[in-house]
Amino acid sequence: MKKDHGLYWLPFAMVVFVIDIASKFWIINNFFLFESVNLLPFFSITYVRNIGAAFSIFEGQRTMLAILALIISAVILHMLYRNTRQQKLENFSLSLILGGALGNLFDRLYHGFVIDFLDVNFGDWHYPTFNIADCAICVGIGLFILCSYKKSKKAAA
């Protein structure tokens, strides 16, 4: 087994996973479905269930979404293994995506739906409710794109 690899970042992915799952269990234990508490004029904690993927696409496709999450997780593990430990930003981004994907996968398998609770709106505009796993996935993808852009610029130079 290769000694210098990005799998050293797996504990970070597990931290993301645990924080996500803990936050969702806190919501389930402290809120009724659709209960909402305003924290700021534009931000609320609102307990909702998502039976689809982002923005409720693929609604009711639990098995397909679970298989997709497993495939993505396997690909990320392979990428981490191929990376060196020093590729910090890329490994960090992949760990965020992995932790988030596993968090939402857990929900789908354990509950049959994903628990969302972060609710942002400005006036009449309302963003779809999301969770910590979704945040980790989005930030991770953004950072991964940044890393890819930097790599392509280096390769072109």
N, CA and C atoms as a LAMMPS dump frame, in Angstrom:
ITEM: TIMESTEP
0
ITEM: NUMBER OF ATOMS
471
ITEM: BOX BOUNDS ff ff ff
-5.0000000000000000e+02 5.0000000000000000e+02
-5.0000000000000000e+02 5.0000000000000000e+02
-5.0000000000000000e+02 5.0000000000000000e+02
ITEM: ATOMS id mol type element x y z
1 1 1 N 0.848 -1.197 0
2 1 2 C 0 0 0
3 1 3 C 0.884 1.247 0
4 2 1 N 0.535 2.173 -0.808
5 2 2 C 1.235 3.447 -0.931
6 2 3 C 1.203 4.189 0.412
7 3 1 N 2.35 4.731 0.837
8 3 2 C 2.409 5.402 2.148
9 3 3 C 1.979 6.863 2.091
10 4 1 N 2.321 7.551 1.024
11 4 2 C 1.998 8.979 0.92
12 4 3 C 0.745 9.146 0.069
13 5 1 N -0.402 9.251 0.718
14 5 2 C -1.658 9.388 -0.014
15 5 3 C -2.601 10.337 0.727
16 6 1 N -3.632 10.733 0.022
17 6 2 C -4.597 11.663 0.585
18 6 3 C -5.604 11.032 1.537
19 7 1 N -5.531 9.721 1.734
20 7 2 C -6.448 9.07 2.67
21 7 3 C -6.224 9.54 4.107
22 8 1 N -5.125 10.213 4.339
23 8 2 C -4.889 10.794 5.666
24 8 3 C -5.956 11.839 6.002
25 9 1 N -6.686 12.29 4.999
26 9 2 C -7.738 13.283 5.197
27 9 3 C -9.092 12.656 5.547
28 10 1 N -9.178 11.34 5.571
29 10 2 C -10.451 10.679 5.9
30 10 3 C -11.026 11.082 7.26
31 11 1 N -10.214 11.252 8.302
32 11 2 C -10.806 11.689 9.58
33 11 3 C -11.565 13.013 9.45
34 12 1 N -11.101 13.897 8.589
35 12 2 C -11.825 15.158 8.392
36 12 3 C -13.191 14.885 7.763
37 13 1 N -13.249 13.979 6.791
38 13 2 C -14.532 13.615 6.177
39 13 3 C -15.471 13.044 7.24
40 14 1 N -14.928 12.259 8.153
41 14 2 C -15.761 11.67 9.205
42 14 3 C -16.259 12.733 10.187
43 15 1 N -15.469 13.783 10.42
44 15 2 C -15.916 14.896 11.274
45 15 3 C -17.106 15.592 10.615
46 16 1 N -17.015 15.841 9.328
47 16 2 C -18.129 16.457 8.591
48 16 3 C -19.358 15.573 8.71
49 17 1 N -19.189 14.28 8.501
50 17 2 C -20.283 13.314 8.594
51 17 3 C -20.941 13.358 9.978
52 18 1 N -20.138 13.307 11.03
53 18 2 C -20.67 13.28 12.397
54 18 3 C -21.405 14.581 12.73
55 19 1 N -20.838 15.726 12.35
56 19 2 C -21.503 17.011 12.61
57 19 3 C -22.838 17.067 11.879
58 20 1 N -22.856 16.6 10.63
59 20 2 C -24.088 16.601 9.852
60 20 3 C -25.146 15.718 10.513
61 21 1 N -24.785 14.498 10.84
62 21 2 C -25.748 13.554 11.428
63 21 3 C -26.218 14.056 12.798
64 22 1 N -25.303 14.566 13.605
65 22 2 C -25.685 15.088 14.928
66 22 3 C -26.669 16.246 14.793
67 23 1 N -26.427 17.134 13.829
68 23 2 C -27.333 18.275 13.645
69 23 3 C -28.725 17.806 13.219
70 24 1 N -28.78 16.791 12.379
71 24 2 C -30.072 16.279 11.909
72 24 3 C -30.83 15.58 13.03
73 25 1 N -30.133 14.821 13.864
74 25 2 C -30.814 14.182 14.996
75 25 3 C -31.283 15.225 16.005
76 26 1 N -30.525 16.304 16.137
77 26 2 C -30.964 17.384 17.025
78 26 3 C -32.271 17.983 16.499
79 27 1 N -32.344 18.19 15.196
80 27 2 C -33.565 18.729 14.582
81 27 3 C -34.738 17.783 14.818
82 28 1 N -34.552 16.505 14.527
83 28 2 C -35.632 15.523 14.688
84 28 3 C -36.139 15.498 16.137
85 29 1 N -35.222 15.618 17.087
86 29 2 C -35.59 15.52 18.504
87 29 3 C -36.129 16.816 19.093
88 30 1 N -35.979 17.928 18.4
89 30 2 C -36.383 19.212 18.96
90 30 3 C -37.404 19.989 18.135
91 31 1 N -37.743 19.498 16.954
92 31 2 C -38.685 20.193 16.073
93 31 3 C -39.737 19.221 15.583
94 32 1 N -40.927 19.739 15.356
95 32 2 C -41.96 18.999 14.645
96 32 3 C -41.741 19.25 13.16
97 33 1 N -42.188 18.328 12.329
98 33 2 C -42.078 18.503 10.887
99 33 3 C -42.719 19.832 10.486
100 34 1 N -42.021 20.616 9.71
101 34 2 C -42.405 21.942 9.205
102 34 3 C -42.358 23.04 10.271
103 35 1 N -41.966 22.719 11.49
104 35 2 C -41.803 23.765 12.505
105 35 3 C -40.631 24.656 12.099
106 36 1 N -40.779 25.95 12.341
107 36 2 C -39.765 26.912 11.93
108 36 3 C -39.514 27.925 13.042
109 37 1 N -38.238 28.262 13.216
110 37 2 C -37.85 29.275 14.194
111 37 3 C -36.98 30.299 13.469
112 38 1 N -37.427 31.545 13.444
113 38 2 C -36.638 32.62 12.829
114 38 3 C -35.467 32.98 13.728
115 39 1 N -34.277 32.996 13.149
116 39 2 C -33.083 33.419 13.883
117 39 3 C -32.635 34.805 13.449
118 40 1 N -32.826 35.105 12.183
119 40 2 C -32.5 36.403 11.593
120 40 3 C -33.613 36.746 10.606
121 41 1 N -33.724 37.998 10.186
122 41 2 C -34.799 38.331 9.223
123 41 3 C -34.749 37.499 7.937
124 42 1 N -33.599 36.972 7.587
125 42 2 C -33.442 36.218 6.346
126 42 3 C -33.068 34.754 6.569
127 43 1 N -33.046 34.297 7.829
128 43 2 C -32.583 32.937 8.116
129 43 3 C -33.417 32.293 9.215
130 44 1 N -33.868 31.058 8.934
131 44 2 C -34.662 30.299 9.897
132 44 3 C -34.148 28.87 9.973
133 45 1 N -34.482 28.209 11.064
134 45 2 C -34.315 26.768 11.176
135 45 3 C -35.716 26.192 10.954
136 46 1 N -35.862 25.398 9.897
137 46 2 C -37.153 24.84 9.518
138 46 3 C -36.959 23.361 9.196
139 47 1 N -37.644 22.484 9.897
140 47 2 C -37.512 21.051 9.687
141 47 3 C -38.376 20.607 8.51
142 48 1 N -37.708 20.143 7.45
143 48 2 C -38.403 19.578 6.297
144 48 3 C -37.725 18.268 5.898
145 49 1 N -38.433 17.494 5.12
146 49 2 C -37.904 16.225 4.609
147 49 3 C -37.813 16.312 3.093
148 50 1 N -36.687 15.871 2.562
149 50 2 C -36.456 15.893 1.123
150 50 3 C -36.346 14.448 0.647
151 51 1 N -37.277 14.006 -0.194
152 51 2 C -37.215 12.636 -0.702
153 51 3 C -36.508 12.571 -2.055
154 52 1 N -35.926 13.693 -2.472
155 52 2 C -35.185 13.733 -3.729
156 52 3 C -33.736 14.13 -3.476
157 53 1 N -33.13 14.725 -4.482
158 53 2 C -31.766 15.24 -4.368
159 53 3 C -31.863 16.76 -4.239
160 54 1 N -30.813 17.456 -4.591
161 54 2 C -30.798 18.916 -4.498
162 54 3 C -32.016 19.505 -5.207
163 55 1 N -32.661 20.469 -4.555
164 55 2 C -33.844 21.14 -5.084
165 55 3 C -34.975 20.151 -5.374
166 56 1 N -34.962 19.012 -4.684
167 56 2 C -35.977 17.947 -4.794
168 56 3 C -36.034 17.292 -6.181
169 57 1 N -34.949 17.388 -6.966
170 57 2 C -34.936 16.663 -8.239
171 57 3 C -34.803 15.167 -7.939
172 58 1 N -35.218 14.352 -8.83
173 58 2 C -35.224 12.89 -8.679
174 58 3 C -36.025 12.461 -7.451
175 59 1 N -37.101 13.161 -7.199
176 59 2 C -37.951 12.864 -6.046
177 59 3 C -38.422 11.416 -6.092
178 60 1 N -38.281 10.72 -4.97
179 60 2 C -38.726 9.342 -4.869
180 60 3 C -37.76 8.322 -5.436
181 61 1 N -36.599 8.75 -5.885
182 61 2 C -35.598 7.85 -6.468
183 61 3 C -34.538 7.468 -5.425
184 62 1 N -34.984 7.021 -4.257
185 62 2 C -34.096 6.737 -3.123
186 62 3 C -32.984 5.746 -3.471
187 63 1 N -33.318 4.636 -4.11
188 63 2 C -32.32 3.611 -4.432
189 63 3 C -31.277 4.162 -5.401
190 64 1 N -31.738 4.829 -6.451
191 64 2 C -30.812 5.387 -7.442
192 64 3 C -29.891 6.423 -6.79
193 65 1 N -30.443 7.275 -5.929
194 65 2 C -29.634 8.299 -5.269
195 65 3 C -28.643 7.669 -4.296
196 66 1 N -29.034 6.6 -3.616
197 66 2 C -28.116 5.906 -2.701
198 66 3 C -26.974 5.264 -3.482
199 67 1 N -27.285 4.628 -4.598
200 67 2 C -26.244 4.003 -5.432
201 67 3 C -25.306 5.064 -5.976
202 68 1 N -25.854 6.181 -6.421
203 68 2 C -25.034 7.284 -6.925
204 68 3 C -24.084 7.804 -5.836
205 69 1 N -24.598 7.958 -4.622
206 69 2 C -23.763 8.424 -3.508
207 69 3 C -22.644 7.427 -3.214
208 70 1 N -22.931 6.142 -3.288
209 70 2 C -21.903 5.118 -3.072
210 70 3 C -20.832 5.165 -4.159
211 71 1 N -21.25 5.337 -5.397
212 71 2 C -20.295 5.422 -6.51
213 71 3 C -19.419 6.666 -6.36
214 72 1 N -20.042 7.797 -6.078
215 72 2 C -19.273 9.041 -5.89
216 72 3 C -18.294 8.89 -4.733
217 73 1 N -18.734 8.274 -3.654
218 73 2 C -17.853 8.07 -2.496
219 73 3 C -16.663 7.185 -2.863
220 74 1 N -16.909 6.128 -3.635
221 74 2 C -15.821 5.243 -4.065
222 74 3 C -14.826 5.981 -4.959
223 75 1 N -15.349 6.802 -5.862
224 75 2 C -14.469 7.581 -6.75
225 75 3 C -13.629 8.557 -5.926
226 76 1 N -14.235 9.204 -4.948
227 76 2 C -13.497 10.152 -4.1
228 76 3 C -12.428 9.425 -3.294
229 77 1 N -12.749 8.267 -2.747
230 77 2 C -11.746 7.482 -2.006
231 77 3 C -10.573 7.128 -2.909
232 78 1 N -10.869 6.746 -4.155
233 78 2 C -9.807 6.437 -5.116
234 78 3 C -8.954 7.677 -5.409
235 79 1 N -9.604 8.813 -5.576
236 79 2 C -8.866 10.058 -5.839
237 79 3 C -7.977 10.418 -4.65
238 80 1 N -8.507 10.281 -3.443
239 80 2 C -7.708 10.566 -2.249
240 80 3 C -6.504 9.627 -2.18
241 81 1 N -6.71 8.364 -2.511
242 81 2 C -5.617 7.4 -2.49
243 81 3 C -4.534 7.767 -3.497
244 82 1 N -4.941 8.241 -4.652
245 82 2 C -3.974 8.61 -5.699
246 82 3 C -3.259 9.917 -5.406
247 83 1 N -3.895 10.806 -4.641
248 83 2 C -3.271 12.084 -4.287
249 83 3 C -2.168 11.872 -3.262
250 84 1 N -1.287 12.87 -3.187
251 84 2 C -0.305 12.858 -2.103
252 84 3 C -0.896 13.593 -0.909
253 85 1 N -0.32 13.378 0.235
254 85 2 C -0.788 14.039 1.461
255 85 3 C -0.634 15.553 1.348
256 86 1 N 0.323 16.01 0.564
257 86 2 C 0.616 17.436 0.437
258 86 3 C -0.381 18.2 -0.428
259 87 1 N -1.241 17.519 -1.142
260 87 2 C -2.261 18.192 -1.956
261 87 3 C -3.409 18.602 -1.033
262 88 1 N -3.093 19.504 -0.129
263 88 2 C -3.992 19.817 0.982
264 88 3 C -5.342 20.368 0.548
265 89 1 N -5.359 21.362 -0.313
266 89 2 C -6.625 21.966 -0.692
267 89 3 C -7.509 20.979 -1.453
268 90 1 N -6.926 20.224 -2.367
269 90 2 C -7.706 19.238 -3.113
270 90 3 C -8.224 18.133 -2.188
271 91 1 N -7.385 17.645 -1.295
272 91 2 C -7.809 16.603 -0.351
273 91 3 C -8.879 17.135 0.607
274 92 1 N -8.729 18.378 1.025
275 92 2 C -9.728 19.013 1.882
276 92 3 C -11.067 19.083 1.154
277 93 1 N -11.03 19.512 -0.116
278 93 2 C -12.272 19.629 -0.888
279 93 3 C -12.923 18.267 -1.078
280 94 1 N -12.14 17.257 -1.394
281 94 2 C -12.686 15.911 -1.575
282 94 3 C -13.256 15.362 -0.266
283 95 1 N -12.618 15.669 0.84
284 95 2 C -13.11 15.221 2.151
285 95 3 C -14.433 15.876 2.505
286 96 1 N -14.576 17.153 2.162
287 96 2 C -15.864 17.83 2.376
288 96 3 C -16.976 17.145 1.571
289 97 1 N -16.699 16.88 0.305
290 97 2 C -17.69 16.231 -0.554
291 97 3 C -18.033 14.843 -0.017
292 98 1 N -17.015 14.09 0.363
293 98 2 C -17.229 12.737 0.877
294 98 3 C -18.052 12.745 2.161
295 99 1 N -17.686 13.592 3.109
296 99 2 C -18.438 13.672 4.371
297 99 3 C -19.886 14.052 4.146
298 100 1 N -20.125 15.005 3.248
299 100 2 C -21.493 15.422 2.933
300 100 3 C -22.282 14.338 2.215
301 101 1 N -21.644 13.684 1.256
302 101 2 C -22.32 12.612 0.522
303 101 3 C -22.712 11.47 1.459
304 102 1 N -21.81 11.132 2.377
305 102 2 C -22.118 10.057 3.334
306 102 3 C -23.206 10.472 4.319
307 103 1 N -23.226 11.75 4.691
308 103 2 C -24.28 12.244 5.587
309 103 3 C -25.654 12.122 4.969
310 104 1 N -25.785 12.539 3.723
311 104 2 C -27.081 12.439 3.05
312 104 3 C -27.425 10.982 2.708
313 105 1 N -26.408 10.167 2.416
314 105 2 C -26.637 8.742 2.181
315 105 3 C -27.186 8.082 3.444
316 106 1 N -26.595 8.398 4.579
317 106 2 C -27.088 7.856 5.849
318 106 3 C -28.571 8.176 6.025
319 107 1 N -28.931 9.428 5.791
320 107 2 C -30.339 9.828 5.917
321 107 3 C -31.24 8.987 5.017
322 108 1 N -30.845 8.844 3.759
323 108 2 C -31.676 8.094 2.813
324 108 3 C -31.864 6.647 3.258
325 109 1 N -30.785 6.047 3.752
326 109 2 C -30.868 4.642 4.157
327 109 3 C -31.558 4.465 5.504
328 110 1 N -31.332 5.37 6.44
329 110 2 C -31.866 5.236 7.796
330 110 3 C -33.296 5.76 7.912
331 111 1 N -33.548 6.934 7.357
332 111 2 C -34.858 7.57 7.479
333 111 3 C -35.751 7.359 6.25
334 112 1 N -35.135 7.17 5.093
335 112 2 C -35.898 7.102 3.854
336 112 3 C -36.04 8.451 3.178
337 113 1 N -35.437 9.475 3.753
338 113 2 C -35.473 10.844 3.231
339 113 3 C -34.297 11.596 3.837
340 114 1 N -33.998 12.762 3.283
341 114 2 C -32.925 13.61 3.805
342 114 3 C -33.552 14.715 4.651
343 115 1 N -32.974 14.959 5.799
344 115 2 C -33.452 15.997 6.71
345 115 3 C -32.775 17.307 6.347
346 116 1 N -33.584 18.303 6.019
347 116 2 C -33.095 19.645 5.718
348 116 3 C -33.652 20.601 6.759
349 117 1 N -32.879 21.662 7.051
350 117 2 C -33.345 22.571 8.101
351 117 3 C -32.797 23.988 8.003
352 118 1 N -31.83 24.247 7.179
353 118 2 C -31.289 25.604 7.03
354 118 3 C -32.1 26.313 5.957
355 119 1 N -32.747 27.396 6.347
356 119 2 C -33.751 28.035 5.506
357 119 3 C -33.4 29.513 5.308
358 120 1 N -33.108 29.898 4.069
359 120 2 C -32.696 31.265 3.75
360 120 3 C -33.722 31.901 2.819
361 121 1 N -34.114 33.143 3.128
362 121 2 C -35.021 33.874 2.246
363 121 3 C -34.807 35.371 2.41
364 122 1 N -35.068 36.077 1.323
365 122 2 C -35 37.539 1.295
366 122 3 C -36.299 38.028 0.681
367 123 1 N -37.167 38.599 1.499
368 123 2 C -38.457 39.064 0.996
369 123 3 C -39.259 37.909 0.433
370 124 1 N -39.635 38.01 -0.842
371 124 2 C -40.41 36.956 -1.496
372 124 3 C -39.539 35.828 -2.05
373 125 1 N -38.23 36.06 -2.104
374 125 2 C -37.321 35.046 -2.643
375 125 3 C -36.993 34.043 -1.547
376 126 1 N -37.104 32.745 -1.872
377 126 2 C -36.839 31.685 -0.908
378 126 3 C -35.919 30.646 -1.527
379 127 1 N -34.776 30.412 -0.902
380 127 2 C -33.85 29.382 -1.358
381 127 3 C -34.317 28.038 -0.806
382 128 1 N -34.172 26.948 -1.566
383 128 2 C -34.586 25.638 -1.037
384 128 3 C -33.857 25.313 0.282
385 129 1 N -34.578 24.767 1.227
386 129 2 C -34.016 24.418 2.525
387 129 3 C -32.939 23.356 2.333
388 130 1 N -31.856 23.453 3.103
389 130 2 C -30.706 22.562 2.937
390 130 3 C -30.165 22.164 4.301
391 131 1 N -29.039 21.441 4.32
392 131 2 C -28.44 20.971 5.571
393 131 3 C -26.918 21.133 5.535
394 132 1 N -26.259 20.687 6.577
395 132 2 C -24.801 20.837 6.675
396 132 3 C -24.089 19.999 5.615
397 133 1 N -24.613 18.809 5.324
398 133 2 C -24.009 17.976 4.272
399 133 3 C -24.036 18.705 2.936
400 134 1 N -25.162 19.355 2.636
401 134 2 C -25.274 20.108 1.385
402 134 3 C -24.244 21.236 1.334
403 135 1 N -24.059 21.919 2.463
404 135 2 C -23.049 22.992 2.531
405 135 3 C -21.654 22.431 2.257
406 136 1 N -21.337 21.306 2.903
407 136 2 C -20.016 20.691 2.724
408 136 3 C -19.802 20.291 1.272
409 137 1 N -20.817 19.712 0.661
410 137 2 C -20.709 19.294 -0.745
411 137 3 C -20.489 20.502 -1.654
412 138 1 N -21.264 21.554 -1.466
413 138 2 C -21.135 22.752 -2.32
414 138 3 C -19.777 23.433 -2.153
415 139 1 N -19.351 23.613 -0.915
416 139 2 C -18.034 24.233 -0.675
417 139 3 C -16.945 23.329 -1.237
418 140 1 N -17.077 22.023 -1.016
419 140 2 C -16.082 21.077 -1.531
420 140 3 C -15.984 21.122 -3.04
421 141 1 N -17.117 21.155 -3.725
422 141 2 C -17.104 21.223 -5.193
423 141 3 C -16.466 22.527 -5.656
424 142 1 N -16.813 23.631 -5.002
425 142 2 C -16.218 24.917 -5.364
426 142 3 C -14.702 24.908 -5.214
427 143 1 N -14.222 24.37 -4.096
428 143 2 C -12.771 24.292 -3.874
429 143 3 C -12.108 23.338 -4.86
430 144 1 N -12.782 22.245 -5.184
431 144 2 C -12.228 21.291 -6.15
432 144 3 C -12.096 21.937 -7.523
433 145 1 N -13.09 22.708 -7.928
434 145 2 C -13.021 23.423 -9.207
435 145 3 C -11.855 24.41 -9.188
436 146 1 N -11.687 25.114 -8.071
437 146 2 C -10.556 26.037 -7.926
438 146 3 C -9.229 25.294 -8.069
439 147 1 N -9.099 24.151 -7.421
440 147 2 C -7.873 23.344 -7.532
441 147 3 C -7.632 22.906 -8.973
442 148 1 N -8.696 22.479 -9.641
443 148 2 C -8.568 22.034 -11.028
444 148 3 C -8.131 23.183 -11.93
445 149 1 N -8.677 24.368 -11.679
446 149 2 C -8.3 25.549 -12.441
447 149 3 C -6.819 25.874 -12.229
448 150 1 N -6.382 25.827 -10.969
449 150 2 C -4.968 26.094 -10.67
450 150 3 C -4.055 25.071 -11.33
451 151 1 N -4.466 23.799 -11.316
452 151 2 C -3.679 22.736 -11.96
453 151 3 C -3.561 22.991 -13.452
454 152 1 N -4.669 23.358 -14.09
455 152 2 C -4.65 23.567 -15.536
456 152 3 C -3.801 24.782 -15.899
457 153 1 N -3.795 25.814 -15.054
458 153 2 C -2.957 26.972 -15.313
459 153 3 C -1.485 26.613 -15.175
460 154 1 N -1.164 25.793 -14.163
461 154 2 C 0.223 25.348 -13.964
462 154 3 C 0.696 24.499 -15.143
463 155 1 N -0.175 23.595 -15.591
464 155 2 C 0.178 22.71 -16.697
465 155 3 C 0.38 23.492 -17.992
466 156 1 N -0.378 24.565 -18.156
467 156 2 C -0.27 25.368 -19.379
468 156 3 C 0.971 26.264 -19.362
469 157 1 N 1.505 26.533 -18.188
470 157 2 C 2.663 27.448 -18.072
471 157 3 C 3.958 26.785 -18.459
